[in-house]
Amino acid sequence: MQTRITELFGISYPIVLPGMSWISVPELVAAVGNAGGIGWLATGPLNTEQTRESIRRLRTLTDKPFGAGVTLLMPGARENAEVIIEEQVPVVNVSLGKCDWIAERVHAYGGKVIATVTTEKHARAAEKQGADALQVTGNEAAAHGSQVGSLVLTPAIVRAVQLPVVAIGGFADGYGLAAALALGAEGIGMGTRLSMTRESPVHEATKQAQIKGSIEETLYSDRFDGLWCRVLDTKSARKAIRRGMNLPKAAISSFGIARDLKLSWPKLFIGTMRQGADTMIRLAHMATAFEKIKVATEDGDLVKGVHLTGQVQGLIHDLPTAAEVIERTMEEARQAHARMGALLG
């Protein structure tokens, strides 16, 4: 299958693994790339040494194109972006910030930039800032999706810009891929689906909880980590959303975040202050959520932890390899195309 996304990134299939913290690790990114798709290494929880090490490990696992994510709102993101640029990563996914300076430097070595957006306004801005493609995240997605569903958001942004669009949120199979292509997208992201594979580092207990969860068993709120965010519906998640930001907990967590990112706490605090009051409040929310997400993902603890998941969890009933997911998705897309061709013929 050829679309503008496959041509832009030099891949076989228009399927993307988004950059999910503690999930989109080198092994999973490489598995998706080796199967014909492309993935973004998640660098949000990594310090600069870990980011460089992960990029170099990826290159030992695959000779296929891959990308790395930069969430510019997060502490340490600019430093990680510098490493990604130094390592000349083929594709850089930029979110929650302006991509102009990154695009200029990535283009200088022949790389590509895909910006994550949730509104038409941000889509137009990313196009002007030099993005080569857009990752458009609808309401159905895990974590930070739009307040608008993919069925409406995708064609709205396709019509608003000239860039190729990857639709994310509500896609877990080839029928979703066919639908996204019909809406004008050039590819799809399947975060929840690819996080529920054998190569995914998500704890087995958390994977099983998602398999048991229905399409209705998620929560969408801006009270968990400061942005509109979708999580698995559990007692812990309901409690975290009801409580909202826990300032003492956020302050304590910030010391651990600074340690993990190898930043001095004063540098972290001053850098956060410089971003303004609104951003500081969001980052305080994120600091509160940081440990909850990590323990749910890595330890399978859904009593203390909170897991990010999309509504498509209710469509997923197995844990195949990433290659099997992609092969199955492409076969289903062909079936959907044949059916629609017959109906419209």
C-alpha positions as CSV (number, residue, x, y, z in Angstrom):
1,M,0.0,0.0,0.0
2,Q,1.3,3.4,-0.9
3,T,0.1,6.7,0.6
4,R,1.8,10.0,1.2
5,I,2.9,8.8,4.6
6,T,4.5,5.6,3.4
7,E,6.4,7.6,0.8
8,L,7.4,10.3,3.2
9,F,8.8,7.9,5.8
10,G,10.0,5.2,3.4
11,I,7.8,2.4,5.0
12,S,5.7,-0.4,3.6
13,Y,2.4,0.2,5.5
14,P,0.8,3.4,6.8
15,I,0.7,2.3,10.4
16,V,2.3,4.2,13.3
17,L,3.2,3.4,16.9
18,P,2.8,6.6,18.8
19,G,5.4,7.6,21.4
20,M,3.9,6.3,24.7
21,S,6.0,6.8,27.8
22,W,7.3,3.5,29.3
23,I,5.7,1.6,26.4
24,S,7.3,2.8,23.1
25,V,10.7,1.4,24.0
26,P,13.4,0.3,21.4
27,E,12.2,-3.3,21.3
28,L,8.6,-2.4,20.4
29,V,9.5,0.4,18.1
30,A,11.9,-2.0,16.2
31,A,9.2,-4.7,16.1
32,V,6.8,-2.3,14.4
33,G,9.4,-1.0,12.0
34,N,10.6,-4.5,11.0
35,A,6.9,-5.4,10.3
36,G,6.6,-2.5,7.8
37,G,5.2,0.3,10.0
38,I,7.0,3.0,12.0
39,G,7.2,3.9,15.6
40,W,8.3,6.8,17.8
41,L,10.7,6.1,20.6
42,A,9.2,7.7,23.8
43,T,11.7,10.0,25.4
44,G,9.5,11.8,27.9
45,P,10.7,9.7,30.9
46,L,14.3,9.5,29.7
47,N,17.3,11.6,30.5
48,T,19.8,12.6,27.7
49,E,22.0,9.6,28.3
50,Q,19.1,7.2,28.2
51,T,17.8,8.8,25.0
52,R,21.1,8.4,23.2
53,E,21.5,4.9,24.4
54,S,17.9,4.0,23.3
55,I,18.5,5.5,19.9
56,R,21.7,3.5,19.4
57,R,20.0,0.3,20.7
58,L,17.2,0.8,18.2
59,R,19.8,0.9,15.4
60,T,21.0,-2.5,16.5
61,L,17.5,-3.9,16.4
62,T,16.4,-2.6,13.0
63,D,17.6,-1.1,9.8
64,K,14.2,0.3,9.0
65,P,13.1,3.9,9.5
66,F,12.1,4.9,13.0
67,G,11.3,8.1,14.9
68,A,11.6,9.7,18.3
69,G,9.1,11.8,20.2
70,V,9.7,15.2,21.9
71,T,7.0,16.5,24.2
72,L,8.1,20.1,24.5
73,L,6.0,20.8,27.6
74,M,7.9,18.3,29.6
75,P,11.1,19.0,31.7
76,G,14.2,17.9,29.9
77,A,12.5,17.9,26.4
78,R,14.8,20.4,24.8
79,E,17.9,18.6,26.0
80,N,16.5,15.3,24.6
81,A,15.6,17.1,21.3
82,E,19.3,18.1,21.0
83,V,20.4,14.5,21.4
84,I,17.8,13.3,18.8
85,I,19.1,15.9,16.4
86,E,22.7,15.0,17.1
87,E,21.9,11.3,16.4
88,Q,20.1,12.3,13.2
89,V,16.9,10.3,13.9
90,P,15.0,9.9,10.6
91,V,11.7,11.2,12.0
92,V,10.9,13.5,14.9
93,N,7.5,13.6,16.4
94,V,6.9,17.0,18.2
95,S,4.0,17.6,20.6
96,L,2.8,20.2,23.0
97,G,5.0,23.0,21.6
98,K,6.2,24.8,18.5
99,C,8.2,22.6,16.1
100,D,9.8,25.4,14.0
101,W,13.4,25.3,15.4
102,I,13.3,21.5,15.5
103,A,12.0,21.3,11.9
104,E,14.8,23.6,10.7
105,R,17.5,21.5,12.2
106,V,16.0,18.1,11.3
107,H,15.5,19.2,7.7
108,A,19.2,20.2,7.6
109,Y,20.2,16.5,7.8
110,G,17.3,15.2,5.6
111,G,15.0,14.1,8.4
112,K,11.3,14.6,8.7
113,V,9.0,16.1,11.3
114,I,5.5,15.1,12.3
115,A,3.6,17.3,14.7
116,T,0.9,16.0,17.0
117,V,-2.2,18.3,17.0
118,T,-5.7,18.1,18.3
119,T,-7.3,21.3,16.7
120,E,-7.5,22.9,13.3
121,K,-5.7,26.0,14.8
122,H,-2.7,24.0,15.9
123,A,-2.7,22.0,12.6
124,R,-2.4,25.3,10.6
125,A,0.3,26.5,13.0
126,A,2.4,23.3,12.7
127,E,2.2,23.6,8.9
128,K,3.5,27.1,9.0
129,Q,6.3,26.0,11.4
130,G,7.7,23.5,8.9
131,A,6.1,20.2,9.9
132,D,6.1,17.6,7.1
133,A,3.1,15.7,8.4
134,L,0.5,15.8,11.2
135,Q,-0.5,13.2,13.8
136,V,-4.1,14.1,14.6
137,T,-5.3,12.7,17.9
138,G,-9.1,12.3,18.3
139,N,-11.2,12.0,21.4
140,E,-11.2,8.2,21.4
141,A,-7.4,8.0,22.0
142,A,-5.5,7.1,25.1
143,A,-4.1,10.0,27.0
144,H,-4.2,13.4,25.4
145,G,-6.8,13.4,22.6
146,S,-9.0,16.1,21.3
147,Q,-12.5,16.9,22.7
148,V,-13.6,16.0,19.1
149,G,-13.9,12.5,17.8
150,S,-11.8,11.2,15.0
151,L,-14.7,10.9,12.6
152,V,-15.1,14.7,12.6
153,L,-11.6,15.8,13.5
154,T,-9.7,13.9,10.8
155,P,-11.6,15.3,7.8
156,A,-11.7,18.8,9.3
157,I,-7.9,18.9,9.6
158,V,-7.4,17.2,6.2
159,R,-9.3,20.0,4.7
160,A,-7.6,22.7,6.7
161,V,-4.0,21.9,5.6
162,Q,-2.0,20.5,2.7
163,L,0.1,18.1,4.9
164,P,-0.5,14.3,5.0
165,V,-2.4,13.3,8.1
166,V,-2.0,10.3,10.4
167,A,-5.3,9.7,12.3
168,I,-5.1,8.5,15.9
169,G,-7.9,7.6,18.3
170,G,-10.3,4.8,17.6
171,F,-8.2,2.6,15.3
172,A,-7.3,-1.0,16.2
173,D,-7.7,-2.9,13.0
174,G,-7.9,-2.8,9.2
175,Y,-11.5,-1.7,9.1
176,G,-10.4,1.4,11.0
177,L,-7.5,1.9,8.6
178,A,-9.9,1.8,5.6
179,A,-12.3,4.2,7.4
180,A,-9.4,6.7,8.1
181,L,-8.3,6.5,4.4
182,A,-11.8,7.2,3.4
183,L,-11.8,10.3,5.6
184,G,-8.7,11.6,3.8
185,A,-6.0,10.5,6.2
186,E,-2.8,8.9,4.8
187,G,-2.3,6.5,7.7
188,I,-3.3,5.6,11.3
189,G,-1.7,5.3,14.7
190,M,-2.6,2.3,16.9
191,G,-1.3,3.1,20.3
192,T,-3.6,0.9,22.4
193,R,-3.6,-2.0,19.9
194,L,0.2,-2.1,19.6
195,S,0.7,-1.6,23.4
196,M,-1.2,-4.9,23.7
197,T,1.3,-7.1,21.9
198,R,3.9,-9.6,23.0
199,E,6.8,-7.1,22.4
200,S,5.1,-4.4,24.5
201,P,6.6,-3.9,28.0
202,V,3.2,-3.2,29.5
203,H,2.8,-5.5,32.5
204,E,0.7,-8.6,31.8
205,A,-1.8,-7.8,34.5
206,T,-2.5,-4.4,32.9
207,K,-2.8,-5.9,29.5
208,Q,-5.4,-8.4,30.9
209,A,-7.3,-5.6,32.5
210,Q,-7.6,-3.8,29.2
211,I,-8.7,-7.0,27.4
212,K,-11.4,-7.4,30.0
213,G,-12.4,-3.7,29.7
214,S,-15.2,-2.7,27.4
215,I,-15.3,0.3,25.1
216,E,-17.3,2.1,27.8
217,E,-14.8,1.4,30.6
218,T,-12.5,4.4,30.2
219,L,-12.6,7.8,31.8
220,Y,-11.8,11.2,30.1
221,S,-10.9,14.1,32.2
222,D,-8.5,17.1,32.6
223,R,-8.2,16.5,36.4
224,F,-5.8,13.6,36.2
225,D,-2.6,15.1,34.7
226,G,-3.7,18.6,33.8
227,L,-4.6,17.9,30.2
228,W,-7.7,16.2,28.7
229,C,-6.7,12.6,29.2
230,R,-8.3,9.1,28.7
231,V,-7.5,6.3,31.2
232,L,-8.7,2.9,32.1
233,D,-11.7,3.0,34.4
234,T,-10.5,1.8,37.8
235,K,-11.1,2.8,41.5
236,S,-7.6,4.3,41.5
237,A,-8.4,6.4,38.4
238,R,-11.7,7.6,39.7
239,K,-10.0,8.6,43.0
240,A,-7.2,10.4,41.2
241,I,-9.7,12.3,39.0
242,R,-11.9,13.2,41.9
243,R,-9.0,14.5,43.9
244,G,-7.3,16.4,41.1
245,M,-3.9,17.9,41.6
246,N,-2.3,17.0,44.9
247,L,0.2,19.8,45.4
248,P,2.3,18.2,48.2
249,K,2.4,15.0,46.2
250,A,3.4,17.0,43.1
251,A,6.2,18.7,45.0
252,I,7.6,15.4,46.3
253,S,7.3,13.8,42.8
254,S,9.2,16.7,41.2
255,F,12.4,15.7,43.1
256,G,12.1,12.2,41.7
257,I,11.5,13.5,38.2
258,A,14.5,15.8,38.4
259,R,16.6,12.9,39.6
260,D,15.5,10.6,36.8
261,L,16.1,13.3,34.1
262,K,19.4,14.1,35.7
263,L,18.4,17.8,36.2
264,S,19.0,19.7,39.3
265,W,15.8,20.4,41.2
266,P,16.4,24.2,41.1
267,K,16.9,24.1,37.3
268,L,13.7,22.1,36.9
269,F,11.8,24.5,39.1
270,I,13.1,27.6,37.4
271,G,12.5,26.2,34.0
272,T,8.9,25.4,34.9
273,M,8.4,28.9,36.4
274,R,9.6,30.5,33.1
275,Q,6.8,28.7,31.2
276,G,4.1,30.7,33.0
277,A,1.5,30.0,35.6
278,D,-0.8,27.9,33.4
279,T,2.0,25.7,32.3
280,M,3.3,25.4,35.8
281,I,-0.1,24.2,37.0
282,R,-0.2,21.6,34.2
283,L,3.2,20.3,35.1
284,A,2.3,20.1,38.7
285,H,-0.7,17.9,37.6
286,M,1.7,15.8,35.5
287,A,4.1,15.4,38.4
288,T,1.2,14.0,40.5
289,A,0.3,11.6,37.7
290,F,3.8,10.6,36.8
291,E,4.3,7.8,39.3
292,K,0.7,6.5,38.9
293,I,1.2,5.9,35.2
294,K,4.6,4.3,35.7
295,V,3.5,1.7,38.3
296,A,0.4,0.8,36.2
297,T,2.5,0.3,33.1
298,E,5.6,-1.3,34.5
299,D,4.4,-3.1,37.7
300,G,0.8,-3.9,36.7
301,D,-0.4,-2.2,39.9
302,L,-3.9,-0.8,39.2
303,V,-4.6,-0.3,42.9
304,K,-2.1,2.5,43.2
305,G,-1.6,3.2,39.5
306,V,-3.6,4.6,36.6
307,H,-3.2,3.3,33.0
308,L,-3.7,5.3,29.9
309,T,-5.9,3.5,27.3
310,G,-8.1,4.2,24.3
311,Q,-11.7,3.2,23.8
312,V,-10.6,0.6,21.3
313,Q,-9.5,-1.6,24.3
314,G,-13.0,-3.1,23.9
315,L,-12.2,-4.2,20.4
316,I,-9.1,-6.1,21.4
317,H,-9.3,-9.7,22.6
318,D,-5.8,-11.1,22.2
319,L,-2.1,-10.4,22.6
320,P,-0.4,-11.2,19.3
321,T,3.0,-10.0,18.0
322,A,3.3,-6.6,16.5
323,A,4.0,-8.2,13.1
324,E,0.8,-10.2,13.4
325,V,-1.2,-7.1,14.2
326,I,0.1,-5.3,11.2
327,E,-0.3,-8.3,8.9
328,R,-3.9,-8.7,10.1
329,T,-4.6,-5.0,9.8
330,M,-3.5,-4.9,6.2
331,E,-5.6,-8.0,5.3
332,E,-8.7,-6.5,7.0
333,A,-8.2,-3.2,5.1
334,R,-8.1,-5.1,1.8
335,Q,-11.3,-6.9,2.8
336,A,-12.9,-3.6,3.7
337,H,-11.8,-2.0,0.4
338,A,-13.2,-5.0,-1.6
339,R,-16.5,-4.8,0.3
340,M,-16.9,-1.0,-0.3
341,G,-15.9,-1.4,-3.9
342,A,-18.6,-4.0,-4.4
343,L,-21.2,-1.8,-2.6
344,L,-20.3,1.4,-4.5
345,G,-19.4,-0.3,-7.8
